[in-house]
């Protein structure tokens, strides 16, 4: 199933100014929805090492993974 991407052209331009296409990029947000869309857009723009934090920060903490306080 093809995913629909939603970020603007400006979004990946900003990322492109900070990262190379072969850099490791990890994206996350609270629920995982926005980061999934961002990861989709980054991959569509040619970034090849993109990782989404599935389920976001909520899933991260629910699974007992470490956080800094």
PyMOL Python script that loads the backbone (N, CA, C, O; Angstrom):
from pymol import cmd

cmd.read_pdbstr("""\
ATOM      1  N   UNK A   1       0.840  -1.186   0.000  1.00  0.00           N
ATOM      2  CA  UNK A   1       0.000   0.000   0.000  1.00  0.00           C
ATOM      3  C   UNK A   1       0.885   1.249   0.000  1.00  0.00           C
ATOM      4  O   UNK A   1       1.775   1.382   0.839  1.00  0.00           O
ATOM      5  N   UNK A   2       0.646   2.128  -0.908  1.00  0.00           N
ATOM      6  CA  UNK A   2       1.428   3.354  -1.001  1.00  0.00           C
ATOM      7  C   UNK A   2       0.990   4.328   0.081  1.00  0.00           C
ATOM      8  O   UNK A   2      -0.205   4.507   0.313  1.00  0.00           O
ATOM      9  N   UNK A   3       1.957   4.959   0.744  1.00  0.00           N
ATOM     10  CA  UNK A   3       1.636   5.929   1.777  1.00  0.00           C
ATOM     11  C   UNK A   3       1.598   7.323   1.187  1.00  0.00           C
ATOM     12  O   UNK A   3       2.394   7.670   0.315  1.00  0.00           O
ATOM     13  N   UNK A   4       0.678   8.099   1.667  1.00  0.00           N
ATOM     14  CA  UNK A   4       0.540   9.471   1.218  1.00  0.00           C
ATOM     15  C   UNK A   4       1.414  10.369   2.080  1.00  0.00           C
ATOM     16  O   UNK A   4       1.305  10.344   3.306  1.00  0.00           O
ATOM     17  N   UNK A   5       2.262  11.147   1.469  1.00  0.00           N
ATOM     18  CA  UNK A   5       3.154  12.040   2.198  1.00  0.00           C
ATOM     19  C   UNK A   5       2.522  13.428   2.286  1.00  0.00           C
ATOM     20  O   UNK A   5       1.746  13.820   1.415  1.00  0.00           O
ATOM     21  N   UNK A   6       2.863  14.175   3.357  1.00  0.00           N
ATOM     22  CA  UNK A   6       2.178  15.446   3.542  1.00  0.00           C
ATOM     23  C   UNK A   6       3.069  16.646   3.831  1.00  0.00           C
ATOM     24  O   UNK A   6       2.549  17.759   3.913  1.00  0.00           O
ATOM     25  N   UNK A   7       4.339  16.490   3.984  1.00  0.00           N
ATOM     26  CA  UNK A   7       5.206  17.618   4.308  1.00  0.00           C
ATOM     27  C   UNK A   7       5.388  18.517   3.091  1.00  0.00           C
ATOM     28  O   UNK A   7       5.204  18.097   1.948  1.00  0.00           O
ATOM     29  N   UNK A   8       5.743  19.728   3.362  1.00  0.00           N
ATOM     30  CA  UNK A   8       5.923  20.704   2.286  1.00  0.00           C
ATOM     31  C   UNK A   8       7.319  20.611   1.683  1.00  0.00           C
ATOM     32  O   UNK A   8       8.223  19.999   2.251  1.00  0.00           O
ATOM     33  N   UNK A   9       7.464  21.221   0.546  1.00  0.00           N
ATOM     34  CA  UNK A   9       8.753  21.326  -0.118  1.00  0.00           C
ATOM     35  C   UNK A   9       9.766  21.991   0.821  1.00  0.00           C
ATOM     36  O   UNK A   9      10.937  21.613   0.861  1.00  0.00           O
ATOM     37  N   UNK A  10       9.299  22.970   1.560  1.00  0.00           N
ATOM     38  CA  UNK A  10      10.159  23.685   2.499  1.00  0.00           C
ATOM     39  C   UNK A  10      10.715  22.750   3.581  1.00  0.00           C
ATOM     40  O   UNK A  10      11.854  22.925   4.014  1.00  0.00           O
ATOM     41  N   UNK A  11       9.933  21.766   4.018  1.00  0.00           N
ATOM     42  CA  UNK A  11      10.374  20.814   5.040  1.00  0.00           C
ATOM     43  C   UNK A  11      11.631  20.086   4.599  1.00  0.00           C
ATOM     44  O   UNK A  11      12.633  20.095   5.314  1.00  0.00           O
ATOM     45  N   UNK A  12      11.595  19.459   3.438  1.00  0.00           N
ATOM     46  CA  UNK A  12      12.779  18.686   3.048  1.00  0.00           C
ATOM     47  C   UNK A  12      13.929  19.572   2.614  1.00  0.00           C
ATOM     48  O   UNK A  12      15.081  19.140   2.650  1.00  0.00           O
ATOM     49  N   UNK A  13      13.648  20.795   2.205  1.00  0.00           N
ATOM     50  CA  UNK A  13      14.746  21.735   1.913  1.00  0.00           C
ATOM     51  C   UNK A  13      15.526  22.059   3.187  1.00  0.00           C
ATOM     52  O   UNK A  13      16.755  22.121   3.180  1.00  0.00           O
ATOM     53  N   UNK A  14      14.784  22.266   4.287  1.00  0.00           N
ATOM     54  CA  UNK A  14      15.446  22.538   5.559  1.00  0.00           C
ATOM     55  C   UNK A  14      16.285  21.342   5.989  1.00  0.00           C
ATOM     56  O   UNK A  14      17.421  21.501   6.438  1.00  0.00           O
ATOM     57  N   UNK A  15      15.723  20.147   5.851  1.00  0.00           N
ATOM     58  CA  UNK A  15      16.460  18.945   6.226  1.00  0.00           C
ATOM     59  C   UNK A  15      17.681  18.780   5.320  1.00  0.00           C
ATOM     60  O   UNK A  15      18.764  18.430   5.788  1.00  0.00           O
ATOM     61  N   UNK A  16      17.505  19.031   4.040  1.00  0.00           N
ATOM     62  CA  UNK A  16      18.613  18.905   3.079  1.00  0.00           C
ATOM     63  C   UNK A  16      19.764  19.847   3.405  1.00  0.00           C
ATOM     64  O   UNK A  16      20.917  19.547   3.096  1.00  0.00           O
ATOM     65  N   UNK A  17      19.465  20.974   4.021  1.00  0.00           N
ATOM     66  CA  UNK A  17      20.530  21.916   4.360  1.00  0.00           C
ATOM     67  C   UNK A  17      21.333  21.444   5.577  1.00  0.00           C
ATOM     68  O   UNK A  17      22.431  21.943   5.824  1.00  0.00           O
ATOM     69  N   UNK A  18      20.797  20.497   6.328  1.00  0.00           N
ATOM     70  CA  UNK A  18      21.460  20.008   7.529  1.00  0.00           C
ATOM     71  C   UNK A  18      22.026  18.594   7.399  1.00  0.00           C
ATOM     72  O   UNK A  18      22.962  18.232   8.112  1.00  0.00           O
ATOM     73  N   UNK A  19      21.461  17.797   6.494  1.00  0.00           N
ATOM     74  CA  UNK A  19      21.842  16.394   6.366  1.00  0.00           C
ATOM     75  C   UNK A  19      22.142  16.039   4.920  1.00  0.00           C
ATOM     76  O   UNK A  19      21.570  16.611   3.993  1.00  0.00           O
ATOM     77  N   UNK A  20      23.057  15.075   4.740  1.00  0.00           N
ATOM     78  CA  UNK A  20      23.311  14.515   3.415  1.00  0.00           C
ATOM     79  C   UNK A  20      22.309  13.379   3.182  1.00  0.00           C
ATOM     80  O   UNK A  20      21.728  12.855   4.133  1.00  0.00           O
ATOM     81  N   UNK A  21      22.113  13.009   1.937  1.00  0.00           N
ATOM     82  CA  UNK A  21      21.145  11.956   1.583  1.00  0.00           C
ATOM     83  C   UNK A  21      21.492  10.604   2.196  1.00  0.00           C
ATOM     84  O   UNK A  21      20.610   9.762   2.361  1.00  0.00           O
ATOM     85  N   UNK A  22      22.769  10.380   2.540  1.00  0.00           N
ATOM     86  CA  UNK A  22      23.155   9.082   3.109  1.00  0.00           C
ATOM     87  C   UNK A  22      23.419   9.140   4.620  1.00  0.00           C
ATOM     88  O   UNK A  22      23.918   8.169   5.190  1.00  0.00           O
ATOM     89  N   UNK A  23      23.094  10.259   5.274  1.00  0.00           N
ATOM     90  CA  UNK A  23      23.206  10.341   6.730  1.00  0.00           C
ATOM     91  C   UNK A  23      22.120   9.505   7.401  1.00  0.00           C
ATOM     92  O   UNK A  23      21.042   9.307   6.839  1.00  0.00           O
ATOM     93  N   UNK A  24      22.412   9.016   8.608  1.00  0.00           N
ATOM     94  CA  UNK A  24      21.384   8.361   9.412  1.00  0.00           C
ATOM     95  C   UNK A  24      20.477   9.443   9.984  1.00  0.00           C
ATOM     96  O   UNK A  24      20.952  10.383  10.622  1.00  0.00           O
ATOM     97  N   UNK A  25      19.181   9.313   9.758  1.00  0.00           N
ATOM     98  CA  UNK A  25      18.203  10.268  10.278  1.00  0.00           C
ATOM     99  C   UNK A  25      17.132   9.482  11.026  1.00  0.00           C
ATOM    100  O   UNK A  25      16.528   8.562  10.476  1.00  0.00           O
ATOM    101  N   UNK A  26      16.903   9.853  12.281  1.00  0.00           N
ATOM    102  CA  UNK A  26      15.853   9.228  13.087  1.00  0.00           C
ATOM    103  C   UNK A  26      14.810  10.307  13.356  1.00  0.00           C
ATOM    104  O   UNK A  26      15.137  11.387  13.850  1.00  0.00           O
ATOM    105  N   UNK A  27      13.551  10.011  13.028  1.00  0.00           N
ATOM    106  CA  UNK A  27      12.467  10.972  13.253  1.00  0.00           C
ATOM    107  C   UNK A  27      11.468  10.390  14.239  1.00  0.00           C
ATOM    108  O   UNK A  27      11.200   9.188  14.242  1.00  0.00           O
ATOM    109  N   UNK A  28      10.926  11.260  15.070  1.00  0.00           N
ATOM    110  CA  UNK A  28       9.938  10.824  16.049  1.00  0.00           C
ATOM    111  C   UNK A  28       9.050  11.986  16.448  1.00  0.00           C
ATOM    112  O   UNK A  28       9.385  13.149  16.223  1.00  0.00           O
ATOM    113  N   UNK A  29       7.925  11.659  17.037  1.00  0.00           N
ATOM    114  CA  UNK A  29       6.997  12.650  17.574  1.00  0.00           C
ATOM    115  C   UNK A  29       6.248  11.979  18.721  1.00  0.00           C
ATOM    116  O   UNK A  29       6.619  10.880  19.132  1.00  0.00           O
ATOM    117  N   UNK A  30       5.225  12.601  19.236  1.00  0.00           N
ATOM    118  CA  UNK A  30       4.523  12.034  20.386  1.00  0.00           C
ATOM    119  C   UNK A  30       3.822  10.722  20.055  1.00  0.00           C
ATOM    120  O   UNK A  30       3.995   9.735  20.771  1.00  0.00           O
ATOM    121  N   UNK A  31       3.040  10.694  18.991  1.00  0.00           N
ATOM    122  CA  UNK A  31       2.231   9.499  18.691  1.00  0.00           C
ATOM    123  C   UNK A  31       2.782   8.641  17.560  1.00  0.00           C
ATOM    124  O   UNK A  31       2.372   7.491  17.397  1.00  0.00           O
ATOM    125  N   UNK A  32       3.706   9.190  16.778  1.00  0.00           N
ATOM    126  CA  UNK A  32       4.265   8.463  15.650  1.00  0.00           C
ATOM    127  C   UNK A  32       3.632   8.787  14.316  1.00  0.00           C
ATOM    128  O   UNK A  32       4.158   8.392  13.275  1.00  0.00           O
ATOM    129  N   UNK A  33       2.524   9.490  14.320  1.00  0.00           N
ATOM    130  CA  UNK A  33       1.838   9.812  13.064  1.00  0.00           C
ATOM    131  C   UNK A  33       2.617  10.823  12.216  1.00  0.00           C
ATOM    132  O   UNK A  33       2.871  10.590  11.035  1.00  0.00           O
ATOM    133  N   UNK A  34       2.987  11.931  12.825  1.00  0.00           N
ATOM    134  CA  UNK A  34       3.710  12.972  12.077  1.00  0.00           C
ATOM    135  C   UNK A  34       5.094  12.504  11.655  1.00  0.00           C
ATOM    136  O   UNK A  34       5.558  12.818  10.559  1.00  0.00           O
ATOM    137  N   UNK A  35       5.753  11.745  12.538  1.00  0.00           N
ATOM    138  CA  UNK A  35       7.093  11.267  12.181  1.00  0.00           C
ATOM    139  C   UNK A  35       7.035  10.263  11.036  1.00  0.00           C
ATOM    140  O   UNK A  35       7.950  10.213  10.215  1.00  0.00           O
ATOM    141  N   UNK A  36       5.970   9.462  10.970  1.00  0.00           N
ATOM    142  CA  UNK A  36       5.813   8.533   9.854  1.00  0.00           C
ATOM    143  C   UNK A  36       5.666   9.299   8.544  1.00  0.00           C
ATOM    144  O   UNK A  36       6.256   8.925   7.530  1.00  0.00           O
ATOM    145  N   UNK A  37       4.880  10.367   8.568  1.00  0.00           N
ATOM    146  CA  UNK A  37       4.719  11.199   7.370  1.00  0.00           C
ATOM    147  C   UNK A  37       6.040  11.862   6.986  1.00  0.00           C
ATOM    148  O   UNK A  37       6.390  11.926   5.807  1.00  0.00           O
ATOM    149  N   UNK A  38       6.772  12.353   7.987  1.00  0.00           N
ATOM    150  CA  UNK A  38       8.065  12.985   7.711  1.00  0.00           C
ATOM    151  C   UNK A  38       9.050  11.976   7.129  1.00  0.00           C
ATOM    152  O   UNK A  38       9.776  12.289   6.186  1.00  0.00           O
ATOM    153  N   UNK A  39       9.078  10.763   7.689  1.00  0.00           N
ATOM    154  CA  UNK A  39       9.975   9.722   7.175  1.00  0.00           C
ATOM    155  C   UNK A  39       9.621   9.382   5.730  1.00  0.00           C
ATOM    156  O   UNK A  39      10.507   9.191   4.896  1.00  0.00           O
ATOM    157  N   UNK A  40       8.351   9.308   5.446  1.00  0.00           N
ATOM    158  CA  UNK A  40       7.879   9.034   4.083  1.00  0.00           C
ATOM    159  C   UNK A  40       8.363  10.121   3.125  1.00  0.00           C
ATOM    160  O   UNK A  40       8.868   9.820   2.043  1.00  0.00           O
ATOM    161  N   UNK A  41       8.209  11.372   3.519  1.00  0.00           N
ATOM    162  CA  UNK A  41       8.645  12.487   2.677  1.00  0.00           C
ATOM    163  C   UNK A  41      10.153  12.493   2.480  1.00  0.00           C
ATOM    164  O   UNK A  41      10.641  12.755   1.381  1.00  0.00           O
ATOM    165  N   UNK A  42      10.887  12.203   3.546  1.00  0.00           N
ATOM    166  CA  UNK A  42      12.347  12.176   3.438  1.00  0.00           C
ATOM    167  C   UNK A  42      12.796  11.091   2.472  1.00  0.00           C
ATOM    168  O   UNK A  42      13.685  11.315   1.650  1.00  0.00           O
ATOM    169  N   UNK A  43      12.192   9.932   2.568  1.00  0.00           N
ATOM    170  CA  UNK A  43      12.545   8.845   1.650  1.00  0.00           C
ATOM    171  C   UNK A  43      12.180   9.206   0.216  1.00  0.00           C
ATOM    172  O   UNK A  43      12.937   8.920  -0.711  1.00  0.00           O
ATOM    173  N   UNK A  44      11.030   9.829   0.033  1.00  0.00           N
ATOM    174  CA  UNK A  44      10.609  10.250  -1.306  1.00  0.00           C
ATOM    175  C   UNK A  44      11.563  11.297  -1.882  1.00  0.00           C
ATOM    176  O   UNK A  44      11.719  11.402  -3.099  1.00  0.00           O
ATOM    177  N   UNK A  45      12.198  12.072  -0.997  1.00  0.00           N
ATOM    178  CA  UNK A  45      13.149  13.105  -1.433  1.00  0.00           C
ATOM    179  C   UNK A  45      14.547  12.533  -1.657  1.00  0.00           C
ATOM    180  O   UNK A  45      15.465  13.267  -2.023  1.00  0.00           O
ATOM    181  N   UNK A  46      14.714  11.228  -1.438  1.00  0.00           N
ATOM    182  CA  UNK A  46      15.993  10.599  -1.730  1.00  0.00           C
ATOM    183  C   UNK A  46      16.883  10.304  -0.541  1.00  0.00           C
ATOM    184  O   UNK A  46      18.002   9.822  -0.719  1.00  0.00           O
ATOM    185  N   UNK A  47      16.416  10.581   0.671  1.00  0.00           N
ATOM    186  CA  UNK A  47      17.193  10.217   1.849  1.00  0.00           C
ATOM    187  C   UNK A  47      17.064   8.713   2.033  1.00  0.00           C
ATOM    188  O   UNK A  47      15.958   8.173   2.028  1.00  0.00           O
ATOM    189  N   UNK A  48      18.201   8.035   2.197  1.00  0.00           N
ATOM    190  CA  UNK A  48      18.185   6.567   2.143  1.00  0.00           C
ATOM    191  C   UNK A  48      18.324   5.874   3.491  1.00  0.00           C
ATOM    192  O   UNK A  48      18.126   4.663   3.576  1.00  0.00           O
ATOM    193  N   UNK A  49      18.657   6.604   4.537  1.00  0.00           N
ATOM    194  CA  UNK A  49      18.848   5.979   5.853  1.00  0.00           C
ATOM    195  C   UNK A  49      17.960   6.654   6.883  1.00  0.00           C
ATOM    196  O   UNK A  49      18.444   7.251   7.845  1.00  0.00           O
ATOM    197  N   UNK A  50      16.659   6.552   6.670  1.00  0.00           N
ATOM    198  CA  UNK A  50      15.662   7.199   7.523  1.00  0.00           C
ATOM    199  C   UNK A  50      14.996   6.145   8.401  1.00  0.00           C
ATOM    200  O   UNK A  50      14.559   5.103   7.913  1.00  0.00           O
ATOM    201  N   UNK A  51      14.924   6.424   9.694  1.00  0.00           N
ATOM    202  CA  UNK A  51      14.251   5.532  10.632  1.00  0.00           C
ATOM    203  C   UNK A  51      13.178   6.310  11.371  1.00  0.00           C
ATOM    204  O   UNK A  51      13.433   7.401  11.881  1.00  0.00           O
ATOM    205  N   UNK A  52      11.982   5.750  11.428  1.00  0.00           N
ATOM    206  CA  UNK A  52      10.878   6.336  12.170  1.00  0.00           C
ATOM    207  C   UNK A  52      10.762   5.625  13.512  1.00  0.00           C
ATOM    208  O   UNK A  52      10.855   4.399  13.575  1.00  0.00           O
ATOM    209  N   UNK A  53      10.560   6.384  14.583  1.00  0.00           N
ATOM    210  CA  UNK A  53      10.291   5.794  15.891  1.00  0.00           C
ATOM    211  C   UNK A  53       8.810   5.409  15.881  1.00  0.00           C
ATOM    212  O   UNK A  53       7.940   6.233  16.163  1.00  0.00           O
ATOM    213  N   UNK A  54       8.541   4.149  15.552  1.00  0.00           N
ATOM    214  CA  UNK A  54       7.161   3.666  15.400  1.00  0.00           C
ATOM    215  C   UNK A  54       6.381   3.848  16.699  1.00  0.00           C
ATOM    216  O   UNK A  54       6.828   3.437  17.769  1.00  0.00           O
ATOM    217  N   UNK A  55       5.220   4.464  16.589  1.00  0.00           N
ATOM    218  CA  UNK A  55       4.383   4.692  17.760  1.00  0.00           C
ATOM    219  C   UNK A  55       4.780   5.911  18.562  1.00  0.00           C
ATOM    220  O   UNK A  55       4.097   6.275  19.519  1.00  0.00           O
ATOM    221  N   UNK A  56       5.874   6.545  18.186  1.00  0.00           N
ATOM    222  CA  UNK A  56       6.305   7.780  18.829  1.00  0.00           C
ATOM    223  C   UNK A  56       6.762   7.626  20.263  1.00  0.00           C
ATOM    224  O   UNK A  56       7.032   6.527  20.746  1.00  0.00           O
ATOM    225  N   UNK A  57       6.841   8.776  20.928  1.00  0.00           N
ATOM    226  CA  UNK A  57       7.296   8.831  22.312  1.00  0.00           C
ATOM    227  C   UNK A  57       6.358   8.033  23.220  1.00  0.00           C
ATOM    228  O   UNK A  57       6.803   7.414  24.187  1.00  0.00           O
ATOM    229  N   UNK A  58       5.080   8.050  22.910  1.00  0.00           N
ATOM    230  CA  UNK A  58       4.108   7.308  23.719  1.00  0.00           C
ATOM    231  C   UNK A  58       4.449   5.826  23.739  1.00  0.00           C
ATOM    232  O   UNK A  58       4.516   5.225  24.811  1.00  0.00           O
ATOM    233  N   UNK A  59       4.663   5.230  22.582  1.00  0.00           N
ATOM    234  CA  UNK A  59       5.006   3.805  22.508  1.00  0.00           C
ATOM    235  C   UNK A  59       6.368   3.544  23.143  1.00  0.00           C
ATOM    236  O   UNK A  59       6.572   2.519  23.794  1.00  0.00           O
ATOM    237  N   UNK A  60       7.294   4.477  22.950  1.00  0.00           N
ATOM    238  CA  UNK A  60       8.633   4.335  23.522  1.00  0.00           C
ATOM    239  C   UNK A  60       8.538   4.174  25.047  1.00  0.00           C
ATOM    240  O   UNK A  60       9.103   3.241  25.617  1.00  0.00           O
ATOM    241  N   UNK A  61       7.815   5.100  25.700  1.00  0.00           N
ATOM    242  CA  UNK A  61       7.719   5.043  27.156  1.00  0.00           C
ATOM    243  C   UNK A  61       6.865   3.873  27.633  1.00  0.00           C
ATOM    244  O   UNK A  61       7.169   3.271  28.663  1.00  0.00           O
ATOM    245  N   UNK A  62       5.799   3.539  26.899  1.00  0.00           N
ATOM    246  CA  UNK A  62       4.959   2.394  27.274  1.00  0.00           C
ATOM    247  C   UNK A  62       5.734   1.080  27.230  1.00  0.00           C
ATOM    248  O   UNK A  62       5.397   0.137  27.945  1.00  0.00           O
ATOM    249  N   UNK A  63       6.755   1.015  26.406  1.00  0.00           N
ATOM    250  CA  UNK A  63       7.585  -0.188  26.299  1.00  0.00           C
ATOM    251  C   UNK A  63       8.768  -0.148  27.256  1.00  0.00           C
ATOM    252  O   UNK A  63       9.648  -1.006  27.193  1.00  0.00           O
ATOM    253  N   UNK A  64       8.792   0.840  28.139  1.00  0.00           N
ATOM    254  CA  UNK A  64       9.827   0.895  29.160  1.00  0.00           C
ATOM    255  C   UNK A  64      11.199   1.267  28.663  1.00  0.00           C
ATOM    256  O   UNK A  64      12.193   0.989  29.334  1.00  0.00           O
ATOM    257  N   UNK A  65      11.282   1.895  27.493  1.00  0.00           N
ATOM    258  CA  UNK A  65      12.576   2.292  26.952  1.00  0.00           C
ATOM    259  C   UNK A  65      13.060   3.552  27.703  1.00  0.00           C
ATOM    260  O   UNK A  65      12.250   4.313  28.232  1.00  0.00           O
ATOM    261  N   UNK A  66      14.367   3.758  27.740  1.00  0.00           N
ATOM    262  CA  UNK A  66      14.915   4.833  28.569  1.00  0.00           C
ATOM    263  C   UNK A  66      14.589   6.228  28.039  1.00  0.00           C
ATOM    264  O   UNK A  66      14.509   6.457  26.832  1.00  0.00           O
ATOM    265  N   UNK A  67      14.405   7.150  28.984  1.00  0.00           N
ATOM    266  CA  UNK A  67      14.219   8.570  28.663  1.00  0.00           C
ATOM    267  C   UNK A  67      15.061   9.390  29.633  1.00  0.00           C
ATOM    268  O   UNK A  67      15.292   8.981  30.771  1.00  0.00           O
ATOM    269  N   UNK A  68      15.513  10.545  29.173  1.00  0.00           N
ATOM    270  CA  UNK A  68      16.262  11.466  30.033  1.00  0.00           C
ATOM    271  C   UNK A  68      15.267  12.389  30.716  1.00  0.00           C
ATOM    272  O   UNK A  68      14.303  12.846  30.103  1.00  0.00           O
ATOM    273  N   UNK A  69      15.510  12.655  31.984  1.00  0.00           N
ATOM    274  CA  UNK A  69      14.601  13.563  32.718  1.00  0.00           C
ATOM    275  C   UNK A  69      15.351  14.758  33.223  1.00  0.00           C
ATOM    276  O   UNK A  69      14.762  15.631  33.861  1.00  0.00           O
TER     277      UNK A  69
END
""", "prot")
cmd.dss("prot")
cmd.show_as("cartoon", "prot")
cmd.util.cbc("prot")
cmd.orient("prot")
